[in-house]
């Protein structure tokens, strides 16, 4: 994916997967990755735990933000 923009940084992979599912259900492709090598360190060893970045194409950023804001708004 080219021209990616950070949509959100979340604290865990499960949280990132929930957001990925929401975006995919709206037809918005995304990539989830660790924020940095240091962010995934636990006790000095690499870990699958830690913060994740959710990236979308720059042209989808506004639509993706709208999807997230609608999920956090009360009904």
Secondary structure by P-SEA (a helix, b strand, c coil): ccccccccccccaaaaaaaaaaaaaacccbbbbbccccccccccccccccbbbbbccccaaaaaaaaaaaaaccc
